[in-house]
């Protein structure tokens, strides 16, 4: 008959828990059964985990961690990227852009004339002359940018008073020339460029 009272169930539980302690034989049998149970559970767990590539989802489907793992996707991409780097010698390709050098051209006489007029007015200065008068003579032959530089020059400090020889072209292209102009002071290397208004002096430096 089924046990219907709490006292009866407690008595049964006491008998079950007390059974291994009744004799050494019972204790040994209980230990053997416990070891067998633990061994069986240990064997079953790896088999279950090896089968499981999918985990249950609340919507009744399953998620395959091996397919959707972010780590797996990143590893594939990294492998592809590293292969590309190896094929390129360990560095991304670089595009070599050749430098563009303007072709030489015969000197333009109009540009030479602009340089001569500019140097003639550059060396032309007198004591007490206003800077603005000196700039006004240079302005028609000078780029607006270079006029801004010349506005800081004191005409009395110009170390020459006359053009002393013929002009000589050092470099010449279609739109730019560098012309050597000897004076009674330093020899000037004048940079003249072609603009919408014609040839204009864009700068100079001293050769000696």
Secondary structure, DSSP 4 states (H G I P E B T S, - for coil): ----SHHHHHHHHHHHHHHTTS-HHHHHHHHHHHHHHHHHHHHHHHHHHHH--EEE-TTS-EEEHHHH-HHHHHHHHHHHHHHHHHHTTTS------PPP-PPB-PPPHHHHHHHHHHHHHHS---TT--HHHHHHHHHTTB-HHHHHHHTT--GGG-S-S-B-S--EEEEEBSSEEEEEE-BSSPPEEEEEEEETTEEEEEEEEE--
